[in-house]
Amino acid sequence: MLNKVTIRDVAEFAQVSQSTVSNYFHKPRKLSDATRERIRQAVDALGFVPNDAARMLRTGVSPVIGYVAFELASATTPEVATAIERRVSAEDMYLLMANDTGSRQRERDYLQLFEQQRVSGIIIAPVGDVEAELARLRRRGIASVLSARRAVSPAQASVSTDHVTGSRLAVEHLIGLGRRKIGFIASSLDLRQVADRQRGALSVIEAVPDATLEIISVPERTVEAGIACAEHLARRSPADRPDALFCVNDLLAIGIIQSFVAGRRIRIPEDIAVIGYDDIEFAQSTIVPLSTVRTPHAELGTAAADLLFDEIAELRGPEGADGERTAPHIEFAPELVVRASTVGA
């Protein structure tokens, strides 16, 4: 049987201390390029594999942060995740990402998996109500931050965007242009962010006596769903169509614009004004540049990671998870971005 290669063997081969080899894996920025290269060659020559489980037993600290997102394939999640990863990497730690695919059960399964792995902390953009589970994890020494949703419990840290205000900005813009038959295109209202956007839209419509809001349901928040929705609307008589569409995200709006322009049946914005939500990278480069509500993606990810490390530090402090507390809640303000899809060229 082969002898197990240890960190001491690597240190002797590279002619450095064991702590220097440890820094190579966990704090590489502390080392010079030449030292990192010597250790890399030693690791390759000896076939050494670091044991993070042993490191955790020795230090009591896991090098892993868990991140659960409900839509890894969405247009905004990659930017949020990249910002989180950058911040986690700066702490010489690692990010383990999970996609719950919109399933509450899958979401719970990943939380249990992260608990079993004894991660140092969890950032979660939830589908369901997970605050009770996160409170239990905190009592077990695992910190957490809700991302993209404001926590209900004052004891749960969270980072979010004010989506009620964001949707108010969108609908007030449409009303200000003289539009009165507003279509609100959204998927399931079970997602709190979507429900908040509907709530904000309704609050504007209710204050305008001759305005109406039609809820138009789509199965998912994708370009394809937007195209299918546009085709359905195009089959209606002109008098029966909305004169403006507020889409719950930019992908839906982009699909609608593509379909209307390609079919040459409905002019944007002359016949129907279209506004989206998120201001993703492609919003301004569509066939008709998209008016939208800008939300901070990278800033939200960085803030969530910063807040999580504060939570971890608090848990490792003298009081730990004991006692009552009021956790921080960070809420970003959205911004209206006006382009040709609502006001013309």
Order of alpha helices (4+ residues) and beta strands (2+ residues): alpha-alpha-alpha-alpha-beta-alpha-beta-alpha-beta-alpha-beta-beta-alpha-beta-alpha-beta-alpha-beta-alpha-beta-beta-alpha-beta-beta-alpha
